[in-house]
Amino acid sequence: MLTPCPVIFTGHNDRAVVALCRYFRAVEIPFRLVARHGTDAILNTQWRDHVLFQRKDASLNVQLMKQVALSLRALGLSPVLCPTSEFLNCFVLGNHVAVTACGWNSALPEPALYQILSSKGSSGSIIHDLTGLSYPTVQPPGCWVPPCVLKPKYNIINNQMLYPIICKSPNELAMAMETIEIRDWFSQEWVEGQSLYLCAYLAKDGYFDCYWQENLLQQPGGKSIVLARSTANPGIDVSALMSGLHRKGYFGPFMIEIMRDSSGRLSFIEVNPRFWGPLNLSLKVCPGLLNRFAIDQGLKPLHLLADQKNTDGWYAWAFGALNSPCRRYPAVDAYTDKDIRILLRKHDVYAAHDTQPLAGIY
């Protein structure tokens, strides 16, 4: 009998990778890493001894998945996918039969449901039906006006990951339209306000664990969150959402972004059915989320992590905040610039002993 073993592909969504490594180490679940080609930051951490091997290039293919499975089988282990990136998830879903035949537990829902939830063109209506949340007005084709956000209808087109483009001015919109295939995109009105994340794991049996995150600083262009803190539910019927997703057949991790405007109105922005960058916050405020993931995938924690009641519910990525001026959400206005520098340094995801060589430089 082979023992299930979580496998983490590194080199993408690295903050989530580190959080998963910390969790598996804490609950004493053996795990393995598949490092990216070239220089991988994970090799400068305490987790380098868990690297099964390094990939030869950036591509994903069935042969690679078979190689991982065979290497683990020789150790008496079978691979369990840790869904950390959209590209990885879509590859596995698109090759579900072949990957499963190699011995993988893909830990992902049906491909059609996954695509409906992850695609920015279809997820809004699904979440609206389950929660009543509105989503930003979609601008008619040929009538796109700033401020707006251009969003790809699908996250991956022609084997390329696509990301939303924020257009605050006519010039930014004109430049963006020159770089995209307009038929593959749509435009939504810009919503100004406070960004919130609902971070959750919904198990196959319908039970779930979740927490709320209030974002303070974000890299420009809607990229990574670099400073956030835990917060309370802003008024969403989470149980109804989870029940609805379970009825549809969904299980797994997901993060939903919601924007609260100055009047208190809540708008759905997007959903990511995978682990998210600030996952390390879950270790402090909701370790039950990862406990549920482990048990759901047939893994056997030697013990379950409990909430760290006396630990500040903060997440930070200090180096990520240095590259260029970050987007400031209203919640950050309660802090001075000095406060922010202290918070970034104190709660840096890489400042712990297991990743110390990366602190401040990665």
ABEGO torsion letter per residue (X at the ends): XBBBBBBBBBGBGAAAAAAAAAAAAAAGBBBBBBBBBEBBAAAABAAAAABABBBABABBBAAAAAAAAAAAAAAGBBBBBBBABAAAAAAAAAAAAAAAAAGBBAGBBBAAAAAAAABAAAAAAAAAAAAGBBBBBBBBBGABBOBBBBBBABABBGGBBBBBBBBABAAAAAAAAAABBAAABBBBBBBBEBBBBBBBBBBAAGBBBBBBBBBABBBBGGBBBABBBBBBBAGBBAAAAAAAAAAAGBBEBBBBBBBBBAAGBBBBABBBBBBBAAAAAAAAABAAAAAAAAAAAGBBBABBBBBBAABBBBBBBAAAAAABBBBBBAAAAABBAAAAAAAAAAABAAABAAAAAABGAX
